[in-house]
Amino acid sequence: MKICLLDDTKFIYNYNDLNSSKLRGAEIFLINIAKELSKLNFQISIINNCPKNERKNDINWININSLTNKPYFDVAISNNDCNLFKKIYSKKNILVSHSIQSLEKFVRKKQLFSFLKYKPQIALLGKHHLKNRSYLTRLFGYFFLPYGVDDIFLKTKLLNINVIEKKQAIYTSRSDRNLDILIDLWINKIRPKNNELKLLVTPNNLKYSTNLNIFSRKLSSRENMINDLIKSRMLILPGHKAELFCLAAEEARELCVPIVTLGLGSLSERVIHYKTGLIAKNKIEFVDFILELFENDELWNSLRSNLINMRNSKTWEFCAKKLMNNF
């Protein structure tokens, strides 16, 4: 069976960029799904803004601007854009959605005509995504397709608990995902109760006084991010309504780092309360949970033990097989 994955991200990337900080969830999805489908003996082509046409690791990489004739595939999988289906011929079309798209935006982005013409089944990331996606934009059916976790996280050796920084927490999501809520609570509610605690955050335009114990991480390779994350006592993520899956939470789960969250957006789906982390109902409880997890070794050890037992359960192979069931 011949399968193509279509993507029109404007920046250039290919298989060499998998662990680069420039990739987002959609591009990470495309590279990993292609790799796993290839292992299942499908003939895979990626049509995107890659630097050149080449065959690498049994996958054909085709620059989307180099197409002259429309190639034929049994299945076409488009990353977030119905208009890409016009680039090829295919029997079956699947649209993988990585965003909340209102009907008004769907029309404004000129997706509607292609949607009605190519009738794609839509792949959604979870219940929060389903709840916020217009029924009309999934008129031809839908299924859930959660992200997997990359090999770099699956194969990372866990640290001995004696090496983990007992007073360090980390935030690894994008800075516009309610980092400001966490910073405000850290400065005004958390640090006044324990000024020895340390918070690592995603780099942003703000500069923090060193006496606040808030430090901007260096945004570079995923290896460096893993080194910061795996040494931290917890990952703190308020969540955000635009967060449809939150790979940051899945990556922390795979590295057995407990999560404290307000459960906004999809975070209530990523965390199991008192099993893999703590989900607060409000900001007061959020602060209390953060302080408790810093201080309560029994609770922290229980969460970490649960996470260790769940390792390797959310792989890209699992994701690819779920996708394959809809061919």
Secondary structure, 3 states (H helix, E strand, C coil): CEEEEECCCCCCCCHHHCCCCCCCHHHHHHHHHHHHHHHCCCEEEEEECCCCCEEECCEEEEEHHHCCCCCEEEEEEEECCHHHHHHCEEEEEEEECCCCCCHHHHHHCCCHHHHHHHCCEEEECCHHHHHHCCHHHHCCCEEECCCCECHHHHCCCCCCCCCCEEEEEECCCCCCCCHHHHHHHHHHHHHHHCCCCEEEECCCCCCCCHHHCEEECCCCCHHHHHHHHHCEEEEEEEECCCCCCCHHHHHHHHCCCCEEEEEECCHHHHCCECCCEEECCCHHHHHHHHHHHHHCHHHHHHHHHHHHHCCCCCEHHHHHHHHHCCC
